[in-house]
Amino acid sequence: MTRRVRANWQDAVLICKKCSKKAKGGFGPKGKWRLAKALRAHLGKPKKGRKAPVGIVEVKCLSVCPKRGITVVNASDLLSWRIVEPDTPIETVIADLGLGATGQQ
């Protein structure tokens, strides 16, 4: 038997946790936040988890392992994975992932 659970996600972003950990931050106000935390904070979501408008999920490893960067996948564009370098402005990351209109509420 399967059951369905409603989620309010309009989009989902997968972030490689291993890459993010190796980068040791690089985002946020003082450059100490991981990419996932910086995205969540910048998108200003009042709700968390499945009730948020955008799902930001850290996954174990995406097996790309760039020397200097974090592998990011937008679920609506599975053919184009991105490598985000630390210290990239979070607005640039959001625009590149196409989350500008989705996350603002």
PyMOL commands that set and color helices and strands:
alter all, ss='L'
color gray80, all
select helices_A, chain A and resi 17-23+35-43+49-51+90-97+100-103
alter helices_A, ss='H'
color red, helices_A
select strands_A, chain A and resi 11-16+54-59+70-74+82-84
alter strands_A, ss='S'
color yellow, strands_A
deselect
rebuild
show_as cartoon
